[in-house]
Amino acid sequence: MTILYNVGDEIIGDKIVCEARRIGDTNVINKSGRHKAQKIQLKDNARCRILKQARFLSDKK
């Protein structure tokens, strides 16, 4: 299993579970058109794990 430590590293999945000592406020952000999403910050010893792999993921970077 790869562990990412660097600033800017991303993980992508359909279901991701995270744990942290402190969790920031939830912010609503715009995605595409009328679709909205939520953004949250995890602080102090945060760790995330993918529980369900993304189904539709292009190989392009």
mmCIF file of the N, C-alpha and C atoms, coordinates in Angstrom:
data_MODEL
# 
_entry.id   MODEL 
# 
loop_
_atom_site.group_PDB 
_atom_site.id 
_atom_site.type_symbol 
_atom_site.label_atom_id 
_atom_site.label_alt_id 
_atom_site.label_comp_id 
_atom_site.label_asym_id 
_atom_site.label_entity_id 
_atom_site.label_seq_id 
_atom_site.pdbx_PDB_ins_code 
_atom_site.Cartn_x 
_atom_site.Cartn_y 
_atom_site.Cartn_z 
_atom_site.occupancy 
_atom_site.B_iso_or_equiv 
_atom_site.pdbx_formal_charge 
_atom_site.auth_seq_id 
_atom_site.auth_comp_id 
_atom_site.auth_asym_id 
_atom_site.auth_atom_id 
_atom_site.pdbx_PDB_model_num 
ATOM 1   N N  . MET A 1 1  ? 0.845   -1.169 0.000   1.00 0.00 ? 1  MET A N  1 
ATOM 2   C CA . MET A 1 1  ? 0.000   0.000  0.000   1.00 0.00 ? 1  MET A CA 1 
ATOM 3   C C  . MET A 1 1  ? 0.897   1.241  0.000   1.00 0.00 ? 1  MET A C  1 
ATOM 4   N N  . THR A 1 2  ? 0.585   2.179  -0.867  1.00 0.00 ? 2  THR A N  1 
ATOM 5   C CA . THR A 1 2  ? 1.342   3.420  -0.958  1.00 0.00 ? 2  THR A CA 1 
ATOM 6   C C  . THR A 1 2  ? 0.835   4.411  0.081   1.00 0.00 ? 2  THR A C  1 
ATOM 7   N N  . ILE A 1 3  ? 1.746   5.056  0.784   1.00 0.00 ? 3  ILE A N  1 
ATOM 8   C CA . ILE A 1 3  ? 1.392   6.092  1.744   1.00 0.00 ? 3  ILE A CA 1 
ATOM 9   C C  . ILE A 1 3  ? 1.919   7.412  1.204   1.00 0.00 ? 3  ILE A C  1 
ATOM 10  N N  . LEU A 1 4  ? 1.040   8.411  1.105   1.00 0.00 ? 4  LEU A N  1 
ATOM 11  C CA . LEU A 1 4  ? 1.392   9.716  0.549   1.00 0.00 ? 4  LEU A CA 1 
ATOM 12  C C  . LEU A 1 4  ? 1.630   10.708 1.683   1.00 0.00 ? 4  LEU A C  1 
ATOM 13  N N  . TYR A 1 5  ? 2.741   11.446 1.611   1.00 0.00 ? 5  TYR A N  1 
ATOM 14  C CA . TYR A 1 5  ? 3.098   12.395 2.661   1.00 0.00 ? 5  TYR A CA 1 
ATOM 15  C C  . TYR A 1 5  ? 3.266   13.825 2.174   1.00 0.00 ? 5  TYR A C  1 
ATOM 16  N N  . ASN A 1 6  ? 3.441   14.026 0.883   1.00 0.00 ? 6  ASN A N  1 
ATOM 17  C CA . ASN A 1 6  ? 3.819   15.334 0.349   1.00 0.00 ? 6  ASN A CA 1 
ATOM 18  C C  . ASN A 1 6  ? 2.622   16.255 0.163   1.00 0.00 ? 6  ASN A C  1 
ATOM 19  N N  . VAL A 1 7  ? 2.859   17.562 0.261   1.00 0.00 ? 7  VAL A N  1 
ATOM 20  C CA . VAL A 1 7  ? 1.823   18.563 0.034   1.00 0.00 ? 7  VAL A CA 1 
ATOM 21  C C  . VAL A 1 7  ? 1.348   18.448 -1.407  1.00 0.00 ? 7  VAL A C  1 
ATOM 22  N N  . GLY A 1 8  ? 0.032   18.443 -1.613  1.00 0.00 ? 8  GLY A N  1 
ATOM 23  C CA . GLY A 1 8  ? -0.531  18.349 -2.953  1.00 0.00 ? 8  GLY A CA 1 
ATOM 24  C C  . GLY A 1 8  ? -0.866  16.937 -3.393  1.00 0.00 ? 8  GLY A C  1 
ATOM 25  N N  . ASP A 1 9  ? -0.468  15.909 -2.631  1.00 0.00 ? 9  ASP A N  1 
ATOM 26  C CA . ASP A 1 9  ? -0.840  14.531 -2.965  1.00 0.00 ? 9  ASP A CA 1 
ATOM 27  C C  . ASP A 1 9  ? -2.350  14.371 -2.815  1.00 0.00 ? 9  ASP A C  1 
ATOM 28  N N  . GLU A 1 10 ? -2.973  13.624 -3.723  1.00 0.00 ? 10 GLU A N  1 
ATOM 29  C CA . GLU A 1 10 ? -4.421  13.433 -3.706  1.00 0.00 ? 10 GLU A CA 1 
ATOM 30  C C  . GLU A 1 10 ? -4.760  11.960 -3.703  1.00 0.00 ? 10 GLU A C  1 
ATOM 31  N N  . ILE A 1 11 ? -5.930  11.651 -3.138  1.00 0.00 ? 11 ILE A N  1 
ATOM 32  C CA . ILE A 1 11 ? -6.502  10.314 -3.261  1.00 0.00 ? 11 ILE A CA 1 
ATOM 33  C C  . ILE A 1 11 ? -7.891  10.479 -3.854  1.00 0.00 ? 11 ILE A C  1 
ATOM 34  N N  . ILE A 1 12 ? -8.315  9.527  -4.674  1.00 0.00 ? 12 ILE A N  1 
ATOM 35  C CA . ILE A 1 12 ? -9.608  9.585  -5.344  1.00 0.00 ? 12 ILE A CA 1 
ATOM 36  C C  . ILE A 1 12 ? -10.319 8.261  -5.127  1.00 0.00 ? 12 ILE A C  1 
ATOM 37  N N  . GLY A 1 13 ? -11.597 8.323  -4.734  1.00 0.00 ? 13 GLY A N  1 
ATOM 38  C CA . GLY A 1 13 ? -12.386 7.119  -4.542  1.00 0.00 ? 13 GLY A CA 1 
ATOM 39  C C  . GLY A 1 13 ? -13.856 7.462  -4.406  1.00 0.00 ? 13 GLY A C  1 
ATOM 40  N N  . ASP A 1 14 ? -14.723 6.450  -4.497  1.00 0.00 ? 14 ASP A N  1 
ATOM 41  C CA . ASP A 1 14 ? -16.157 6.655  -4.312  1.00 0.00 ? 14 ASP A CA 1 
ATOM 42  C C  . ASP A 1 14 ? -16.514 6.742  -2.834  1.00 0.00 ? 14 ASP A C  1 
ATOM 43  N N  . LYS A 1 15 ? -15.764 6.071  -1.979  1.00 0.00 ? 15 LYS A N  1 
ATOM 44  C CA . LYS A 1 15 ? -16.009 6.139  -0.537  1.00 0.00 ? 15 LYS A CA 1 
ATOM 45  C C  . LYS A 1 15 ? -14.664 6.192  0.176   1.00 0.00 ? 15 LYS A C  1 
ATOM 46  N N  . ILE A 1 16 ? -14.457 7.256  0.960   1.00 0.00 ? 16 ILE A N  1 
ATOM 47  C CA . ILE A 1 16 ? -13.199 7.467  1.675   1.00 0.00 ? 16 ILE A CA 1 
ATOM 48  C C  . ILE A 1 16 ? -13.525 7.718  3.142   1.00 0.00 ? 16 ILE A C  1 
ATOM 49  N N  . VAL A 1 17 ? -12.846 7.029  4.035   1.00 0.00 ? 17 VAL A N  1 
ATOM 50  C CA . VAL A 1 17 ? -13.034 7.244  5.471   1.00 0.00 ? 17 VAL A CA 1 
ATOM 51  C C  . VAL A 1 17 ? -11.790 7.956  6.004   1.00 0.00 ? 17 VAL A C  1 
ATOM 52  N N  . CYS A 1 18 ? -12.010 8.946  6.867   1.00 0.00 ? 18 CYS A N  1 
ATOM 53  C CA . CYS A 1 18 ? -10.904 9.738  7.409   1.00 0.00 ? 18 CYS A CA 1 
ATOM 54  C C  . CYS A 1 18 ? -11.026 9.827  8.919   1.00 0.00 ? 18 CYS A C  1 
ATOM 55  N N  . GLU A 1 19 ? -9.875  9.982  9.560   1.00 0.00 ? 19 GLU A N  1 
ATOM 56  C CA . GLU A 1 19 ? -9.867  10.201 11.002  1.00 0.00 ? 19 GLU A CA 1 
ATOM 57  C C  . GLU A 1 19 ? -8.828  11.273 11.308  1.00 0.00 ? 19 GLU A C  1 
ATOM 58  N N  . ALA A 1 20 ? -9.122  12.104 12.298  1.00 0.00 ? 20 ALA A N  1 
ATOM 59  C CA . ALA A 1 20 ? -8.221  13.189 12.688  1.00 0.00 ? 20 ALA A CA 1 
ATOM 60  C C  . ALA A 1 20 ? -8.570  13.634 14.103  1.00 0.00 ? 20 ALA A C  1 
ATOM 61  N N  . ARG A 1 21 ? -7.637  14.304 14.733  1.00 0.00 ? 21 ARG A N  1 
ATOM 62  C CA . ARG A 1 21 ? -7.887  14.824 16.077  1.00 0.00 ? 21 ARG A CA 1 
ATOM 63  C C  . ARG A 1 21 ? -8.826  16.026 16.042  1.00 0.00 ? 21 ARG A C  1 
ATOM 64  N N  . ARG A 1 22 ? -8.666  16.886 15.027  1.00 0.00 ? 22 ARG A N  1 
ATOM 65  C CA . ARG A 1 22 ? -9.533  18.061 14.897  1.00 0.00 ? 22 ARG A CA 1 
ATOM 66  C C  . ARG A 1 22 ? -10.109 18.112 13.492  1.00 0.00 ? 22 ARG A C  1 
ATOM 67  N N  . ILE A 1 23 ? -11.393 18.448 13.396  1.00 0.00 ? 23 ILE A N  1 
ATOM 68  C CA . ILE A 1 23 ? -12.084 18.546 12.113  1.00 0.00 ? 23 ILE A CA 1 
ATOM 69  C C  . ILE A 1 23 ? -12.634 19.959 11.982  1.00 0.00 ? 23 ILE A C  1 
ATOM 70  N N  . GLY A 1 24 ? -12.328 20.613 10.863  1.00 0.00 ? 24 GLY A N  1 
ATOM 71  C CA . GLY A 1 24 ? -12.770 21.988 10.634  1.00 0.00 ? 24 GLY A CA 1 
ATOM 72  C C  . GLY A 1 24 ? -14.232 22.055 10.215  1.00 0.00 ? 24 GLY A C  1 
ATOM 73  N N  . ASP A 1 25 ? -14.706 23.281 9.982   1.00 0.00 ? 25 ASP A N  1 
ATOM 74  C CA . ASP A 1 25 ? -16.083 23.500 9.544   1.00 0.00 ? 25 ASP A CA 1 
ATOM 75  C C  . ASP A 1 25 ? -16.280 23.000 8.115   1.00 0.00 ? 25 ASP A C  1 
ATOM 76  N N  . THR A 1 26 ? -17.523 22.643 7.793   1.00 0.00 ? 26 THR A N  1 
ATOM 77  C CA . THR A 1 26 ? -17.878 22.207 6.447   1.00 0.00 ? 26 THR A CA 1 
ATOM 78  C C  . THR A 1 26 ? -18.188 23.424 5.588   1.00 0.00 ? 26 THR A C  1 
ATOM 79  N N  . ASN A 1 27 ? -17.598 23.496 4.404   1.00 0.00 ? 27 ASN A N  1 
ATOM 80  C CA . ASN A 1 27 ? -17.849 24.581 3.455   1.00 0.00 ? 27 ASN A CA 1 
ATOM 81  C C  . ASN A 1 27 ? -18.486 24.004 2.203   1.00 0.00 ? 27 ASN A C  1 
ATOM 82  N N  . VAL A 1 28 ? -19.527 24.682 1.695   1.00 0.00 ? 28 VAL A N  1 
ATOM 83  C CA . VAL A 1 28 ? -20.157 24.278 0.440   1.00 0.00 ? 28 VAL A CA 1 
ATOM 84  C C  . VAL A 1 28 ? -19.384 24.931 -0.700  1.00 0.00 ? 28 VAL A C  1 
ATOM 85  N N  . ILE A 1 29 ? -19.000 24.119 -1.704  1.00 0.00 ? 29 ILE A N  1 
ATOM 86  C CA . ILE A 1 29 ? -18.255 24.627 -2.855  1.00 0.00 ? 29 ILE A CA 1 
ATOM 87  C C  . ILE A 1 29 ? -19.000 24.278 -4.138  1.00 0.00 ? 29 ILE A C  1 
ATOM 88  N N  . ASN A 1 30 ? -18.762 25.048 -5.198  1.00 0.00 ? 30 ASN A N  1 
ATOM 89  C CA . ASN A 1 30 ? -19.366 24.783 -6.506  1.00 0.00 ? 30 ASN A CA 1 
ATOM 90  C C  . ASN A 1 30 ? -18.524 23.766 -7.248  1.00 0.00 ? 30 ASN A C  1 
ATOM 91  N N  . LYS A 1 31 ? -19.172 22.828 -7.908  1.00 0.00 ? 31 LYS A N  1 
ATOM 92  C CA . LYS A 1 31 ? -18.465 21.888 -8.774  1.00 0.00 ? 31 LYS A CA 1 
ATOM 93  C C  . LYS A 1 31 ? -18.767 22.264 -10.217 1.00 0.00 ? 31 LYS A C  1 
ATOM 94  N N  . SER A 1 32 ? -19.766 21.674 -10.836 1.00 0.00 ? 32 SER A N  1 
ATOM 95  C CA . SER A 1 32 ? -20.092 22.016 -12.221 1.00 0.00 ? 32 SER A CA 1 
ATOM 96  C C  . SER A 1 32 ? -21.565 22.396 -12.305 1.00 0.00 ? 32 SER A C  1 
ATOM 97  N N  . GLY A 1 33 ? -21.841 23.525 -12.920 1.00 0.00 ? 33 GLY A N  1 
ATOM 98  C CA . GLY A 1 33 ? -23.219 23.974 -13.065 1.00 0.00 ? 33 GLY A CA 1 
ATOM 99  C C  . GLY A 1 33 ? -23.882 24.196 -11.717 1.00 0.00 ? 33 GLY A C  1 
ATOM 100 N N  . ARG A 1 34 ? -25.007 23.516 -11.496 1.00 0.00 ? 34 ARG A N  1 
ATOM 101 C CA . ARG A 1 34 ? -25.731 23.640 -10.229 1.00 0.00 ? 34 ARG A CA 1 
ATOM 102 C C  . ARG A 1 34 ? -25.273 22.647 -9.177  1.00 0.00 ? 34 ARG A C  1 
ATOM 103 N N  . HIS A 1 35 ? -24.370 21.760 -9.542  1.00 0.00 ? 35 HIS A N  1 
ATOM 104 C CA . HIS A 1 35 ? -23.927 20.736 -8.601  1.00 0.00 ? 35 HIS A CA 1 
ATOM 105 C C  . HIS A 1 35 ? -23.037 21.342 -7.521  1.00 0.00 ? 35 HIS A C  1 
ATOM 106 N N  . LYS A 1 36 ? -23.302 20.960 -6.302  1.00 0.00 ? 36 LYS A N  1 
ATOM 107 C CA . LYS A 1 36 ? -22.538 21.451 -5.159  1.00 0.00 ? 36 LYS A CA 1 
ATOM 108 C C  . LYS A 1 36 ? -21.793 20.290 -4.512  1.00 0.00 ? 36 LYS A C  1 
ATOM 109 N N  . ALA A 1 37 ? -20.805 20.617 -3.736  1.00 0.00 ? 37 ALA A N  1 
ATOM 110 C CA . ALA A 1 37 ? -20.046 19.620 -2.980  1.00 0.00 ? 37 ALA A CA 1 
ATOM 111 C C  . ALA A 1 37 ? -19.667 20.248 -1.645  1.00 0.00 ? 37 ALA A C  1 
ATOM 112 N N  . GLN A 1 38 ? -19.107 19.447 -0.762  1.00 0.00 ? 38 GLN A N  1 
ATOM 113 C CA . GLN A 1 38 ? -18.666 19.945 0.535   1.00 0.00 ? 38 GLN A CA 1 
ATOM 114 C C  . GLN A 1 38 ? -17.163 19.761 0.670   1.00 0.00 ? 38 GLN A C  1 
ATOM 115 N N  . LYS A 1 39 ? -16.534 20.698 1.355   1.00 0.00 ? 39 LYS A N  1 
ATOM 116 C CA . LYS A 1 39 ? -15.094 20.648 1.594   1.00 0.00 ? 39 LYS A CA 1 
ATOM 117 C C  . LYS A 1 39 ? -14.868 20.776 3.095   1.00 0.00 ? 39 LYS A C  1 
ATOM 118 N N  . ILE A 1 40 ? -13.949 19.967 3.621   1.00 0.00 ? 40 ILE A N  1 
ATOM 119 C CA . ILE A 1 40 ? -13.669 19.966 5.051   1.00 0.00 ? 40 ILE A CA 1 
ATOM 120 C C  . ILE A 1 40 ? -12.168 19.821 5.254   1.00 0.00 ? 40 ILE A C  1 
ATOM 121 N N  . GLN A 1 41 ? -11.645 20.389 6.320   1.00 0.00 ? 41 GLN A N  1 
ATOM 122 C CA . GLN A 1 41 ? -10.224 20.261 6.634   1.00 0.00 ? 41 GLN A CA 1 
ATOM 123 C C  . GLN A 1 41 ? -10.049 19.365 7.853   1.00 0.00 ? 41 GLN A C  1 
ATOM 124 N N  . LEU A 1 42 ? -9.121  18.428 7.752   1.00 0.00 ? 42 LEU A N  1 
ATOM 125 C CA . LEU A 1 42 ? -8.752  17.558 8.865   1.00 0.00 ? 42 LEU A CA 1 
ATOM 126 C C  . LEU A 1 42 ? -7.389  18.014 9.367   1.00 0.00 ? 42 LEU A C  1 
ATOM 127 N N  . LYS A 1 43 ? -7.233  18.132 10.678  1.00 0.00 ? 43 LYS A N  1 
ATOM 128 C CA . LYS A 1 43 ? -5.986  18.653 11.244  1.00 0.00 ? 43 LYS A CA 1 
ATOM 129 C C  . LYS A 1 43 ? -5.464  17.721 12.323  1.00 0.00 ? 43 LYS A C  1 
ATOM 130 N N  . ASP A 1 44 ? -4.168  17.782 12.542  1.00 0.00 ? 44 ASP A N  1 
ATOM 131 C CA . ASP A 1 44 ? -3.493  17.053 13.623  1.00 0.00 ? 44 ASP A CA 1 
ATOM 132 C C  . ASP A 1 44 ? -3.613  15.544 13.466  1.00 0.00 ? 44 ASP A C  1 
ATOM 133 N N  . ASN A 1 45 ? -2.613  14.966 12.847  1.00 0.00 ? 45 ASN A N  1 
ATOM 134 C CA . ASN A 1 45 ? -2.509  13.512 12.706  1.00 0.00 ? 45 ASN A CA 1 
ATOM 135 C C  . ASN A 1 45 ? -3.670  12.933 11.891  1.00 0.00 ? 45 ASN A C  1 
ATOM 136 N N  . ALA A 1 46 ? -3.962  13.535 10.749  1.00 0.00 ? 46 ALA A N  1 
ATOM 137 C CA . ALA A 1 46 ? -5.068  13.084 9.897   1.00 0.00 ? 46 ALA A CA 1 
ATOM 138 C C  . ALA A 1 46 ? -4.633  11.900 9.039   1.00 0.00 ? 46 ALA A C  1 
ATOM 139 N N  . ARG A 1 47 ? -5.577  10.995 8.801   1.00 0.00 ? 47 ARG A N  1 
ATOM 140 C CA . ARG A 1 47 ? -5.321  9.808  7.980   1.00 0.00 ? 47 ARG A CA 1 
ATOM 141 C C  . ARG A 1 47 ? -6.615  9.467  7.238   1.00 0.00 ? 47 ARG A C  1 
ATOM 142 N N  . CYS A 1 48 ? -6.493  9.141  5.942   1.00 0.00 ? 48 CYS A N  1 
ATOM 143 C CA . CYS A 1 48 ? -7.648  8.765  5.126   1.00 0.00 ? 48 CYS A CA 1 
ATOM 144 C C  . CYS A 1 48 ? -7.363  7.449  4.422   1.00 0.00 ? 48 CYS A C  1 
ATOM 145 N N  . ARG A 1 49 ? -8.420  6.683  4.178   1.00 0.00 ? 49 ARG A N  1 
ATOM 146 C CA . ARG A 1 49 ? -8.300  5.380  3.528   1.00 0.00 ? 49 ARG A CA 1 
ATOM 147 C C  . ARG A 1 49 ? -9.468  5.224  2.549   1.00 0.00 ? 49 ARG A C  1 
ATOM 148 N N  . ILE A 1 50 ? -9.203  4.686  1.366   1.00 0.00 ? 50 ILE A N  1 
ATOM 149 C CA . ILE A 1 50 ? -10.245 4.444  0.368   1.00 0.00 ? 50 ILE A CA 1 
ATOM 150 C C  . ILE A 1 50 ? -10.960 3.145  0.712   1.00 0.00 ? 50 ILE A C  1 
ATOM 151 N N  . LEU A 1 51 ? -12.294 3.227  0.872   1.00 0.00 ? 51 LEU A N  1 
ATOM 152 C CA . LEU A 1 51 ? -13.093 2.035  1.135   1.00 0.00 ? 51 LEU A CA 1 
ATOM 153 C C  . LEU A 1 51 ? -13.704 1.464  -0.139  1.00 0.00 ? 51 LEU A C  1 
ATOM 154 N N  . LYS A 1 52 ? -13.988 2.347  -1.107  1.00 0.00 ? 52 LYS A N  1 
ATOM 155 C CA . LYS A 1 52 ? -14.574 1.896  -2.370  1.00 0.00 ? 52 LYS A CA 1 
ATOM 156 C C  . LYS A 1 52 ? -13.874 2.624  -3.508  1.00 0.00 ? 52 LYS A C  1 
ATOM 157 N N  . GLN A 1 53 ? -13.318 1.860  -4.428  1.00 0.00 ? 53 GLN A N  1 
ATOM 158 C CA . GLN A 1 53 ? -12.564 2.400  -5.560  1.00 0.00 ? 53 GLN A CA 1 
ATOM 159 C C  . GLN A 1 53 ? -13.482 3.176  -6.495  1.00 0.00 ? 53 GLN A C  1 
ATOM 160 N N  . ALA A 1 54 ? -12.960 4.246  -7.103  1.00 0.00 ? 54 ALA A N  1 
ATOM 161 C CA . ALA A 1 54 ? -13.708 5.034  -8.079  1.00 0.00 ? 54 ALA A CA 1 
ATOM 162 C C  . ALA A 1 54 ? -13.974 4.177  -9.313  1.00 0.00 ? 54 ALA A C  1 
ATOM 163 N N  . ARG A 1 55 ? -15.217 4.193  -9.790  1.00 0.00 ? 55 ARG A N  1 
ATOM 164 C CA . ARG A 1 55 ? -15.586 3.353  -10.932 1.00 0.00 ? 55 ARG A CA 1 
ATOM 165 C C  . ARG A 1 55 ? -15.131 3.946  -12.252 1.00 0.00 ? 55 ARG A C  1 
ATOM 166 N N  . PHE A 1 56 ? -15.339 5.236  -12.430 1.00 0.00 ? 56 PHE A N  1 
ATOM 167 C CA . PHE A 1 56 ? -15.028 5.878  -13.702 1.00 0.00 ? 56 PHE A CA 1 
ATOM 168 C C  . PHE A 1 56 ? -13.871 6.833  -13.489 1.00 0.00 ? 56 PHE A C  1 
ATOM 169 N N  . LEU A 1 57 ? -12.677 6.374  -13.819 1.00 0.00 ? 57 LEU A N  1 
ATOM 170 C CA . LEU A 1 57 ? -11.474 7.159  -13.589 1.00 0.00 ? 57 LEU A CA 1 
ATOM 171 C C  . LEU A 1 57 ? -10.607 7.086  -14.835 1.00 0.00 ? 57 LEU A C  1 
ATOM 172 N N  . SER A 1 58 ? -10.314 8.239  -15.433 1.00 0.00 ? 58 SER A N  1 
ATOM 173 C CA . SER A 1 58 ? -9.467  8.228  -16.628 1.00 0.00 ? 58 SER A CA 1 
ATOM 174 C C  . SER A 1 58 ? -8.004  8.108  -16.217 1.00 0.00 ? 58 SER A C  1 
ATOM 175 N N  . ASP A 1 59 ? -7.187  7.571  -17.109 1.00 0.00 ? 59 ASP A N  1 
ATOM 176 C CA . ASP A 1 59 ? -5.765  7.400  -16.840 1.00 0.00 ? 59 ASP A CA 1 
ATOM 177 C C  . ASP A 1 59 ? -4.970  8.666  -17.141 1.00 0.00 ? 59 ASP A C  1 
ATOM 178 N N  . LYS A 1 60 ? -5.634  9.693  -17.681 1.00 0.00 ? 60 LYS A N  1 
ATOM 179 C CA . LYS A 1 60 ? -4.952  10.932 -18.034 1.00 0.00 ? 60 LYS A CA 1 
ATOM 180 C C  . LYS A 1 60 ? -4.613  11.712 -16.775 1.00 0.00 ? 60 LYS A C  1 
ATOM 181 N N  . LYS A 1 61 ? -3.457  12.354 -16.801 1.00 0.00 ? 61 LYS A N  1 
ATOM 182 C CA . LYS A 1 61 ? -3.036  13.179 -15.654 1.00 0.00 ? 61 LYS A CA 1 
ATOM 183 C C  . LYS A 1 61 ? -3.060  14.624 -16.033 1.00 0.00 ? 61 LYS A C  1 
# 
